[in-house]
Amino acid sequence: MAFCPVCKNEYREGITICHDCKVPLVEDLNNGPAPVIYGEREQLEEILQFCKEKGLTTGFITYNEESDSIQLYFERNELEEATKVIRAFFMKKEIDRLAVMAGIDPKEMTPEMARELQLQERKEMEDMRRAERSRGIGTSYVDKRSKAAEYKSSSLVLSFVGGVGILFLILLYVGAIPALKGWRTNYMFMGVMFFLFLIFVITGFVTFTKVGEILEEAEKEEDFIRKVKNVMEIILTKDIIDQAVASADPAVTQSEEELYFKRVDYMETVLKEKYPDMDSDLFEKLLDERYCELYENSEDNDN
Ligand SMILES: [Zn+2]
């Protein structure tokens, strides 16, 4: 009996190659070649080439129908070594990427420099986020309490300007401002100005009546935010997130940038699922704050 190590099909004696997978058959499936990594064909070709340069000889790429993926296989005796070499491949890739970024020769890059560059990249990304935040991009959220304060001050300004204006017109009308006596009988002017100042006062008053309402909303909102933050502390911890964004393949080293986008993506998905109706500006703000809490200014701790 002979089996295909990829599709596991059984073949009768005499046949040596799987018709579908084009790979040599084995006697015992438990001893046959095993997949080490899956991915795009082009990348796998590159990895296989790298493995060959490192002296590995049994690697081959094939499509696995069962998992609908292209995989790189190695014979059992080379499996362990292949895993190490592939890890080295991805480290080399990351170092090449960092070298291009820093404009130096990859050969001159030491592990310490690579680490330094990764940290620098992380810091730059954080600075960018911070700058975006302070420019108001992404988070244009204004909390209800500040909104109430804004309403209050603009209502005061409107009422004050309107009130002073009306007082001025009254003084003008009774002739208390001799220098502007001529305007006193300009009823058109007096009427228009009076009407204008009256609108100021009314608008100011209406705005003021809304302040209480907004303050009530503010309290409800603060309660809600407290609740969401508590929930986030449970469902969005560093452990959970890191687990979720870990590469499916342990041989893959991910760059800071990749990790950042994956983490934010995951956090967004989880939070959206839990609070689908949350105001989108508030959503962004809370997400942002949680990310900072977990990942920013923590370089010193993970050494
Ligand atoms: Zn097969």
Boltz pocket constraint, residues with backbone or C-beta under 6 A from the ligand:
constraints:
  - pocket:
      binder: B
      contacts: [[A, 4], [A, 5], [A, 6], [A, 7], [A, 8], [A, 9], [A, 18], [A, 19], [A, 20], [A, 21], [A, 22]]
      max_distance: 6.0
